[in-house]
Amino acid sequence: DGGITQSPKYLFRKEGQNVTLSCEQNLNHDAMYWYRQDPGQGLRLIYYSQIVNDFQKGDIAEGYSVSREKKESFPLTVTSAQKNPTAFYLCASSYLGGAEAFFGQGTRLTVV
Amino acid sequence: GESVGLHLPTLSVQEGDNSIINCAYSNSASDYFIWYKQESGKGPQFIIDIRSNMDKRQGQRVTVLLNKTVKHLSLQIAATQPGDSAVYFCAENQAGTALIFGKGTTLSVSS
């Protein structure tokens, strides 16, 4: 089945550690996105990529990094520079210029 | 920066009623407006979209209305069911960029 997969579903890390969230899609989409969602809030854009080896910062990129070495994969690293990393992270993909984005089931990151 | 917002954070309806969820936007250059449904602990799911050159689009039990004059978007759900209970987000998309989301409206359906 085609889809977008995020792993792990739950992630716990100690403060000061970097952590990488995985996002893989087999929908042949060119564009991929990372959003952050805090309780009771909407989705805020962290980074997006429209083509391999290229990506753009979103509204809240500070403290995060990404790579796009393969079309299917867009991992997100939450660095120790991110002041409030505990959140629900959502990855999405779409065709270039397409209105519909397909979302993964999310990774809930808790930093203790 | 410009953003998409929603009028009400919560909406409570009885099963069988029609629901109307509203959204105000500010970016006149957006090409698409989209409604998503998010159930607890899951990723958002696409419901329906509308291009900026349209004013109405219908799907199965849902209708989206776009009023560009007042920059207003609404989602109408007919015969609301308990399974419709979720958070609903409107989003806008300008070609070549990413979706920008509003804060969401929580729809609660009681039977």
Interface residues (C-beta under 8 A of the other chain):
Chain A: Q6 A31 Y33 Y35 G40 Q41 G42 L43 R44 L45 Y48 Q50 G58 D59 L90 A92 G97 A99 E100 A101 F102 F103 G104 Q105 G106 R108
Chain B: G1 P9 D31 Y32 I34 G41 K42 G43 P44 Q45 F46 D49 R51 F89 N93 A95 G96 T97 A98 L99 I100 F101 G102 K103 G104
